[in-house]
Amino acid sequence: MTHPLGMTGIELLQADIAGRVPRASMAQTIPMSFLEIEPGRVRISAQADTRHLNPLGGVHGGFAATVLDSATGCAVHSTLEAGVGYGTIDLHVKMLRPIPRDQELVAEATLVHISRNIATSEGSLTTTDGKLLATATATCFLKRP
């Protein structure tokens, strides 16, 4: 992902919240929206529905993985200068409980480390009352001009 219009990462994420830039199409596939953004930390609301079920009728694990990839990536993104892009190299997800359907969930992620070429972050997916559903750690490459 690169930064349009010369915005820093946090400026672009804040412009998303304010509706000044088009939302990422993934936010339609997996219903997600930002709750909070600050440098190195994001909170995202997400909700699984009937589009996200596996053949047994439970929420597919890819739902949690996608939400956590978005949260951990945005935690990194929120610290990047204008013109710097990033992408996920590795995402390690631990599923701890079944993901509920038709219930608001919260993903929170924080930056752990950033260097010139690599950044790491960690995140969690919980119910609104704090029940831990899944955790993740991510490694991202940084693409500098």
Backbone as ProteinMPNN parsed JSONL, in Angstrom:
{"seq_chain_A": "MTHPLGMTGIELLQADIAGRVPRASMAQTIPMSFLEIEPGRVRISAQADTRHLNPLGGVHGGFAATVLDSATGCAVHSTLEAGVGYGTIDLHVKMLRPIPRDQELVAEATLVHISRNIATSEGSLTTTDGKLLATATATCFLKRP", "coords_chain_A": {"N_chain_A": [[0.851, -1.168, 0.0], [0.576, 2.198, -0.815], [0.941, 5.698, -0.097], [-1.499, 7.931, -0.985], [-1.614, 11.173, -2.454], [0.498, 12.317, -1.034], [0.192, 11.974, 1.731], [0.91, 11.245, 5.181], [1.015, 8.068, 6.907], [-0.74, 8.077, 9.173], [-2.256, 10.345, 8.587], [-3.611, 9.52, 6.285], [-5.151, 7.374, 7.301], [-6.735, 8.793, 9.138], [-8.071, 10.417, 7.324], [-9.616, 8.494, 6.105], [-11.391, 7.781, 8.189], [-12.754, 10.214, 8.392], [-14.038, 10.265, 5.988], [-12.883, 11.436, 3.766], [-11.35, 10.167, 1.887], [-11.708, 7.378, -0.354], [-13.045, 4.394, 1.086], [-11.286, 1.378, 1.83], [-11.783, -1.398, -0.288], [-11.841, -3.875, 0.938], [-13.112, -3.435, 3.33], [-15.74, -3.692, 2.733], [-16.046, -6.342, 2.046], [-15.262, -7.649, 4.405], [-16.904, -6.465, 6.975], [-15.681, -3.671, 8.407], [-14.595, -0.963, 10.47], [-12.857, 1.974, 11.54], [-12.303, 2.648, 14.971], [-10.566, 3.965, 16.714], [-7.546, 5.762, 16.187], [-4.145, 6.215, 16.568], [-0.689, 7.177, 16.554], [1.006, 4.23, 15.995], [-0.969, 2.616, 17.115], [-4.145, 1.091, 16.766], [-7.726, 0.744, 16.783], [-10.319, -1.282, 15.727], [-13.609, -1.844, 14.602], [-15.505, -4.728, 13.869], [-17.662, -7.087, 12.194], [-18.892, -10.27, 11.808], [-20.953, -11.965, 9.427], [-23.561, -13.777, 7.67], [-22.192, -14.132, 5.266], [-19.675, -14.974, 5.913], [-19.353, -17.585, 6.716], [-18.243, -20.965, 7.356], [-18.382, -24.316, 5.851], [-19.608, -25.775, 7.922], [-21.207, -24.0, 9.207], [-20.161, -22.262, 11.063], [-18.3, -19.239, 11.842], [-15.855, -18.555, 9.507], [-12.343, -19.1, 9.924], [-10.755, -17.403, 8.469], [-11.963, -14.932, 8.607], [-11.312, -13.801, 11.162], [-8.534, -13.786, 10.807], [-8.242, -12.009, 8.652], [-9.282, -9.599, 9.702], [-7.48, -9.199, 11.804], [-5.099, -8.996, 10.333], [-5.593, -6.613, 9.012], [-5.771, -4.832, 11.208], [-3.217, -5.093, 12.5], [-1.573, -4.361, 10.371], [-2.443, -1.713, 9.933], [-1.642, -0.549, 12.329], [1.098, -0.46, 11.96], [1.107, 1.09, 9.595], [0.172, 3.537, 10.544], [2.371, 4.832, 11.498], [4.03, 5.542, 9.456], [5.927, 7.562, 7.168], [5.025, 9.967, 4.62], [4.76, 8.591, 1.382], [5.904, 6.143, 1.948], [5.448, 2.717, 1.632], [3.911, -0.448, 2.575], [3.735, -3.974, 3.34], [2.355, -7.126, 4.313], [4.492, -9.592, 5.516], [4.5, -11.827, 7.142], [2.01, -13.406, 9.031], [0.869, -14.423, 12.04], [-1.588, -16.19, 13.516], [-3.568, -16.957, 16.312], [-6.299, -18.807, 17.097], [-8.629, -18.629, 19.608], [-11.209, -18.868, 20.601], [-14.466, -19.673, 19.251], [-15.571, -17.515, 16.629], [-18.101, -15.206, 17.045], [-21.204, -14.753, 15.27], [-22.903, -11.981, 13.751], [-22.382, -10.052, 15.725], [-20.897, -7.26, 17.249], [-17.413, -6.872, 17.144], [-14.108, -6.196, 18.427], [-11.02, -5.25, 17.217], [-7.763, -4.722, 18.236], [-4.609, -3.276, 17.809], [-1.056, -2.894, 18.14], [2.027, -1.274, 17.427], [5.083, -2.959, 17.608], [7.822, -2.939, 16.949], [9.922, -1.041, 14.801], [12.001, -0.667, 12.001], [14.311, 0.395, 9.454], [13.522, -1.218, 7.267], [11.744, -3.198, 8.123], [8.845, -3.941, 10.089], [7.147, -4.801, 13.101], [4.135, -5.925, 14.644], [1.434, -6.395, 16.985], [-1.712, -7.919, 17.795], [-5.157, -8.173, 18.934], [-8.347, -9.812, 18.962], [-11.478, -9.222, 20.189], [-14.607, -9.661, 21.995], [-17.101, -7.107, 22.576], [-17.351, -6.971, 25.299], [-14.905, -7.759, 26.179], [-14.048, -10.441, 25.943], [-11.565, -12.614, 24.931], [-10.9, -13.601, 21.659], [-9.107, -14.155, 19.521], [-5.603, -13.873, 18.729], [-2.794, -12.133, 17.256], [0.387, -11.859, 15.614], [2.37, -9.831, 13.543], [4.573, -9.361, 10.785], [5.872, -6.874, 8.795], [7.045, -5.701, 5.617], [8.768, -2.724, 4.704], [8.434, -0.367, 2.199], [10.415, 1.855, 0.941], [10.921, 5.013, -0.752]], "CA_chain_A": [[0.0, 0.0, 0.0], [1.307, 3.46, -0.822], [0.181, 6.825, 0.43], [-1.914, 8.883, -2.007], [-1.626, 12.619, -2.194], [1.564, 12.742, -0.139], [-0.208, 11.918, 3.135], [1.553, 10.27, 6.056], [0.111, 6.963, 7.21], [-1.809, 8.467, 10.093], [-3.139, 11.287, 7.892], [-4.479, 8.744, 5.404], [-6.126, 6.649, 8.127], [-7.681, 9.791, 9.655], [-8.907, 10.831, 6.194], [-10.583, 7.401, 5.936], [-12.421, 7.961, 9.224], [-13.519, 11.425, 8.086], [-14.711, 10.114, 4.701], [-12.242, 12.271, 2.749], [-10.779, 9.273, 0.877], [-12.544, 6.179, -0.468], [-12.727, 3.28, 1.993], [-10.718, 0.195, 1.197], [-12.841, -2.329, -0.689], [-11.881, -4.986, 1.893], [-14.05, -3.075, 4.395], [-17.062, -4.146, 2.308], [-16.002, -7.803, 2.12], [-15.254, -7.895, 5.847], [-17.364, -5.18, 7.518], [-14.757, -3.113, 9.393], [-14.453, 0.487, 10.505], [-11.959, 2.422, 12.599], [-12.828, 3.231, 16.198], [-9.527, 4.88, 17.202], [-6.243, 5.7, 15.526], [-3.072, 7.072, 17.045], [0.554, 6.603, 16.036], [1.384, 2.934, 16.546], [-2.083, 1.894, 17.753], [-5.467, 1.241, 16.147], [-8.864, -0.083, 17.216], [-11.227, -1.465, 14.599], [-14.839, -2.587, 14.826], [-15.787, -5.671, 12.781], [-18.799, -7.95, 12.493], [-19.104, -11.383, 10.876], [-22.354, -12.249, 9.12], [-23.76, -15.036, 6.939], [-21.218, -14.236, 4.169], [-18.375, -15.378, 6.435], [-19.499, -18.9, 7.343], [-17.625, -22.145, 6.759], [-19.42, -25.31, 5.521], [-20.284, -26.276, 9.121], [-22.078, -22.951, 9.722], [-19.436, -21.365, 11.962], [-17.558, -18.17, 11.166], [-14.585, -19.043, 8.954], [-11.159, -18.544, 10.572], [-10.223, -16.328, 7.645], [-12.536, -13.661, 9.06], [-10.443, -13.279, 12.229], [-7.208, -13.535, 10.234], [-8.308, -10.793, 7.836], [-9.453, -8.444, 10.593], [-6.221, -8.994, 12.519], [-4.12, -8.509, 9.362], [-5.9, -5.192, 8.813], [-5.43, -4.069, 12.419], [-1.764, -5.062, 12.703], [-1.016, -3.562, 9.281], [-2.745, -0.295, 10.149], [-0.796, -0.074, 13.431], [2.355, -0.107, 11.291], [0.815, 2.172, 8.651], [-0.049, 4.785, 11.272], [3.657, 5.439, 11.871], [4.858, 5.732, 8.265], [6.011, 8.865, 6.532], [4.434, 10.039, 3.281], [5.513, 7.914, 0.328], [6.396, 4.827, 2.369], [4.449, 1.668, 1.549], [4.178, -1.625, 3.411], [2.976, -5.184, 3.043], [2.544, -8.172, 5.311], [5.373, -10.713, 5.192], [4.121, -12.981, 7.96], [0.918, -13.177, 9.977], [0.681, -15.607, 12.88], [-2.87, -16.019, 14.204], [-4.02, -17.994, 17.243], [-7.74, -18.79, 17.342], [-8.823, -19.063, 20.986], [-12.634, -19.183, 20.77], [-15.217, -19.465, 18.004], [-15.942, -16.128, 16.348], [-19.566, -15.103, 16.989], [-21.824, -14.119, 14.104], [-23.852, -10.888, 13.999], [-22.039, -9.402, 16.992], [-19.769, -6.351, 17.081], [-16.136, -7.301, 17.712], [-13.102, -5.136, 18.43], [-9.624, -5.618, 17.005], [-6.832, -3.688, 18.675], [-3.241, -3.642, 17.463], [-0.02, -1.93, 18.458], [3.355, -1.441, 16.85], [6.066, -3.498, 18.551], [9.161, -2.513, 16.543], [10.049, -0.592, 13.415], [13.348, -0.314, 11.557], [14.264, 0.969, 8.099], [12.906, -2.103, 6.278], [10.838, -4.185, 8.73], [8.077, -3.532, 11.268], [6.342, -5.853, 13.711], [3.008, -5.45, 15.442], [0.647, -7.467, 17.582], [-3.097, -7.518, 17.936], [-6.132, -9.089, 19.525], [-9.746, -9.681, 18.56], [-12.293, -9.497, 21.369], [-15.993, -9.21, 22.011], [-17.145, -5.766, 23.174], [-17.194, -7.085, 26.753], [-13.533, -8.12, 26.492], [-13.716, -11.863, 25.814], [-10.521, -12.777, 23.923], [-11.246, -14.578, 20.629], [-7.934, -14.499, 18.72], [-4.47, -12.962, 18.8], [-1.938, -12.209, 16.083], [1.599, -11.073, 15.464], [2.608, -9.608, 12.118], [5.803, -8.739, 10.317], [5.627, -6.164, 7.531], [8.169, -5.04, 4.954], [8.542, -1.32, 4.419], [8.934, -0.001, 0.88], [10.783, 3.277, 0.974], [11.289, 5.514, -2.08]], "C_chain_A": [[0.894, 1.226, 0.0], [0.372, 4.576, -0.392], [-0.206, 7.775, -0.689], [-1.772, 10.318, -1.508], [-0.58, 13.081, -1.195], [1.211, 12.721, 1.333], [0.686, 10.948, 3.908], [0.539, 9.151, 6.319], [-1.037, 7.369, 8.107], [-2.766, 9.459, 9.441], [-4.101, 10.538, 6.972], [-5.542, 7.985, 6.193], [-7.164, 7.609, 8.714], [-8.602, 10.298, 8.549], [-9.956, 9.762, 5.891], [-11.725, 7.554, 6.931], [-13.34, 9.126, 8.877], [-14.261, 11.33, 6.755], [-14.118, 10.958, 3.591], [-11.524, 11.459, 1.67], [-11.686, 8.048, 0.784], [-12.09, 5.099, 0.512], [-12.131, 2.14, 1.192], [-11.843, -0.78, 0.875], [-12.937, -3.53, 0.255], [-12.872, -4.703, 3.02], [-15.497, -3.374, 4.005], [-17.147, -5.667, 2.396], [-16.062, -8.264, 3.572], [-15.671, -6.571, 6.487], [-16.483, -4.707, 8.68], [-14.819, -1.594, 9.335], [-13.567, 0.854, 11.689], [-12.745, 2.986, 13.776], [-11.87, 4.287, 16.735], [-8.263, 4.673, 16.395], [-5.316, 6.673, 16.227], [-1.775, 6.46, 16.545], [0.917, 5.302, 16.766], [0.27, 2.14, 17.19], [-3.386, 2.162, 17.012], [-6.473, 0.335, 16.849], [-9.853, -0.081, 16.061], [-12.441, -2.256, 15.058], [-15.071, -3.496, 13.617], [-16.96, -6.556, 13.198], [-18.95, -9.0, 11.404], [-20.6, -11.563, 10.649], [-22.428, -13.524, 8.279], [-22.814, -15.202, 5.755], [-19.898, -14.845, 4.614], [-18.385, -16.762, 7.076], [-18.739, -19.985, 6.596], [-18.719, -23.183, 6.473], [-20.175, -25.879, 6.725], [-21.188, -25.219, 9.768], [-21.431, -22.025, 10.729], [-18.731, -20.282, 11.163], [-16.186, -18.722, 10.771], [-13.414, -18.359, 9.653], [-10.526, -17.413, 9.787], [-10.787, -14.965, 8.007], [-11.623, -13.034, 10.109], [-9.069, -12.937, 11.674], [-7.197, -12.242, 9.431], [-8.429, -9.547, 8.705], [-8.138, -8.154, 11.329], [-5.103, -8.534, 11.585], [-4.335, -7.015, 9.118], [-5.46, -4.364, 10.017], [-3.922, -3.976, 12.61], [-1.085, -4.245, 11.602], [-1.251, -2.075, 9.486], [-1.958, 0.276, 11.327], [0.576, 0.335, 12.888], [2.146, 1.13, 10.421], [0.725, 3.525, 9.355], [1.242, 5.501, 11.656], [4.509, 5.818, 10.664], [4.801, 7.148, 7.717], [5.309, 8.799, 5.174], [5.35, 9.34, 2.285], [6.044, 6.551, 0.699], [5.238, 3.837, 2.325], [4.812, 0.506, 2.451], [3.37, -2.805, 2.893], [3.287, -6.231, 4.096], [3.458, -9.262, 4.763], [4.863, -11.974, 5.876], [3.013, -12.564, 8.913], [0.699, -14.475, 10.732], [-0.563, -15.376, 13.735], [-3.141, -17.228, 15.1], [-5.508, -17.804, 17.469], [-7.982, -19.378, 18.732], [-10.26, -19.47, 21.297], [-13.309, -19.045, 19.415], [-15.604, -17.993, 17.858], [-17.465, -16.055, 16.26], [-20.036, -14.375, 15.731], [-22.785, -13.034, 14.575], [-23.642, -10.217, 15.359], [-20.837, -8.497, 16.747], [-18.556, -6.893, 17.829], [-15.159, -6.135, 17.62], [-11.721, -5.747, 18.228], [-8.764, -4.442, 17.433], [-5.431, -4.161, 18.352], [-2.285, -2.511, 17.797], [1.281, -2.287, 17.748], [4.29, -1.957, 17.941], [7.453, -2.948, 18.238], [9.122, -2.038, 15.096], [11.513, -0.244, 13.159], [13.226, 0.256, 10.145], [13.445, 0.113, 7.144], [11.832, -3.043, 6.816], [10.1, -3.548, 9.906], [7.32, -4.739, 11.796], [5.247, -5.219, 14.557], [2.283, -6.658, 16.006], [-0.771, -6.965, 17.802], [-3.955, -8.576, 18.589], [-7.513, -8.786, 18.963], [-10.591, -10.117, 19.747], [-13.761, -9.168, 21.106], [-15.995, -7.832, 22.671], [-17.041, -5.814, 24.697], [-15.837, -7.669, 27.147], [-13.157, -9.582, 26.395], [-12.743, -12.046, 24.648], [-10.861, -13.919, 22.966], [-10.034, -15.063, 19.843], [-6.849, -13.46, 18.946], [-3.638, -13.123, 17.53], [-0.66, -11.419, 16.293], [1.855, -10.968, 13.971], [3.981, -9.007, 11.911], [5.49, -8.12, 8.971], [6.948, -5.67, 6.952], [7.781, -3.601, 4.713], [9.185, -1.003, 3.082], [9.157, 1.502, 0.856], [11.184, 3.729, -0.425], [12.799, 5.557, -2.293]], "O_chain_A": [[1.872, 1.28, 0.746], [-0.845, 4.399, -0.336], [0.676, 8.38, -1.299], [-1.809, 10.604, -0.311], [-0.746, 14.128, -0.568], [1.873, 13.394, 2.124], [1.16, 9.954, 3.358], [-0.642, 9.278, 5.994], [-2.189, 7.039, 7.828], [-3.966, 9.422, 9.713], [-5.278, 10.888, 6.891], [-6.706, 7.956, 5.795], [-8.346, 7.272, 8.78], [-9.775, 10.579, 8.795], [-11.065, 10.087, 5.466], [-12.894, 7.467, 6.557], [-14.556, 9.039, 9.046], [-15.039, 12.225, 6.424], [-14.773, 11.182, 2.573], [-11.132, 12.014, 0.644], [-12.366, 7.715, 1.755], [-10.894, 4.916, 0.737], [-12.44, 1.965, 0.014], [-12.756, -0.965, 1.68], [-14.0, -4.142, 0.365], [-13.418, -5.638, 3.606], [-16.387, -3.317, 4.853], [-18.182, -6.219, 2.77], [-16.828, -9.164, 3.916], [-14.867, -5.64, 6.536], [-16.529, -5.258, 9.779], [-15.064, -1.012, 8.278], [-13.527, 0.152, 12.699], [-13.726, 3.707, 13.597], [-12.291, 5.363, 17.158], [-7.948, 3.559, 15.975], [-5.673, 7.829, 16.45], [-1.777, 5.297, 16.142], [1.108, 5.283, 17.982], [0.53, 1.081, 17.762], [-3.698, 3.303, 16.672], [-6.119, -0.694, 17.425], [-10.182, 0.963, 15.497], [-12.315, -3.222, 15.811], [-14.859, -3.084, 12.477], [-17.221, -6.75, 14.385], [-19.115, -8.673, 10.229], [-21.41, -11.346, 11.551], [-21.45, -14.267, 8.193], [-22.644, -16.322, 5.275], [-19.075, -15.202, 3.77], [-17.517, -17.074, 7.892], [-18.604, -19.94, 5.373], [-19.877, -22.951, 6.82], [-21.273, -26.412, 6.563], [-21.858, -25.501, 10.761], [-22.075, -21.093, 11.209], [-18.583, -20.396, 9.947], [-15.46, -19.279, 11.595], [-13.482, -17.165, 9.945], [-9.842, -16.561, 10.355], [-10.153, -13.945, 7.741], [-11.208, -11.884, 9.972], [-8.497, -11.907, 12.031], [-6.247, -11.464, 9.519], [-7.748, -8.551, 8.463], [-7.737, -6.997, 11.459], [-4.242, -7.758, 12.0], [-3.376, -6.248, 9.029], [-4.845, -3.31, 9.855], [-3.4, -2.889, 12.857], [-0.129, -3.517, 11.87], [-0.358, -1.265, 9.241], [-1.638, 1.464, 11.33], [1.143, 1.345, 13.304], [2.909, 2.094, 10.499], [1.158, 4.54, 8.811], [1.207, 6.651, 12.093], [5.601, 6.361, 10.83], [3.779, 7.83, 7.791], [5.038, 7.718, 4.651], [6.571, 9.484, 2.344], [6.589, 5.856, -0.158], [4.179, 4.08, 2.904], [5.9, 0.477, 3.027], [2.438, -2.641, 2.106], [4.361, -6.219, 4.698], [3.223, -9.79, 3.677], [4.802, -13.046, 5.273], [3.075, -11.499, 9.527], [0.383, -15.505, 10.136], [-0.589, -14.476, 14.574], [-2.963, -18.374, 14.688], [-5.937, -16.766, 17.972], [-7.578, -20.509, 19.002], [-10.498, -20.318, 22.158], [-12.785, -18.375, 18.526], [-15.921, -17.32, 18.838], [-18.063, -16.782, 15.466], [-19.348, -13.5, 15.204], [-23.397, -13.139, 15.638], [-24.599, -9.865, 16.048], [-19.867, -8.911, 16.113], [-18.652, -7.315, 18.981], [-15.355, -5.206, 16.836], [-11.307, -6.641, 18.966], [-9.011, -3.302, 17.037], [-5.095, -5.32, 18.593], [-2.643, -1.334, 17.746], [1.58, -3.457, 17.508], [4.285, -1.45, 19.062], [8.181, -2.539, 19.143], [8.378, -2.572, 14.274], [12.173, 0.387, 13.984], [12.119, 0.565, 9.703], [12.738, 0.653, 6.292], [11.082, -3.627, 6.034], [10.658, -2.721, 10.627], [6.9, -5.601, 11.025], [5.41, -4.131, 15.109], [2.488, -7.79, 15.568], [-1.011, -5.769, 17.97], [-3.538, -9.72, 18.772], [-7.807, -7.666, 18.547], [-10.447, -11.231, 20.251], [-14.106, -8.494, 20.136], [-14.993, -7.431, 23.263], [-16.685, -4.816, 25.324], [-15.629, -8.033, 28.304], [-12.03, -9.938, 26.739], [-13.053, -11.68, 23.514], [-11.081, -15.054, 23.39], [-9.936, -16.249, 19.529], [-7.131, -12.317, 19.307], [-3.76, -14.12, 16.817], [-0.625, -10.445, 17.045], [1.589, -11.908, 13.221], [4.485, -8.25, 12.741], [4.907, -8.769, 8.102], [7.853, -5.271, 7.685], [6.603, -3.288, 4.538], [10.35, -1.331, 2.855], [8.221, 2.297, 0.764], [11.722, 2.941, -1.203], [13.261, 5.956, -3.362]]}, "name": "protein", "num_of_chains": 1, "seq": "MTHPLGMTGIELLQADIAGRVPRASMAQTIPMSFLEIEPGRVRISAQADTRHLNPLGGVHGGFAATVLDSATGCAVHSTLEAGVGYGTIDLHVKMLRPIPRDQELVAEATLVHISRNIATSEGSLTTTDGKLLATATATCFLKRP"}
